[in-house]
Amino acid sequence: MTVGNRSRFHSHLLHFTKTMADLKSRQLIYLKGFLFLMILLIAAGLILFETRSWQIAVLLLLVVWASARLYYFMFYVIEKYVDPSFKFAGIGSFLQYLLRKKQK
């Protein structure tokens, strides 16, 4: 990708993200969750089919569980129990929050 193409891509992406509305439909929200579940199950199934290893299955289970707990910690626990002024907007905002706390 050339510099000009990259710049054009970033401007289109910025425009797209600014014009994209929040998802408000309950059915679409549930559909989105279901699609994430399908991605998880299919990807895990393919990994297990390729490796056919109980060790890989356990490690995969631990990765999924620990990722979910980390996400919960970063966004719910910090906001509700540690710093109510923190409002998350993604992993990047959490990392910025940590850096600001270290600098103080």
Secondary structure, DSSP 8 states (H G I E B T S, - for coil): --HHHHHHHHHHHHHHHHH------HHHHHHHHHHHHHHHHHHHHHHHHHH--HHHHHHHHHHHHHHHHHHHIIIIIIIIII-TT----SHHHHHHHHHHHHH-
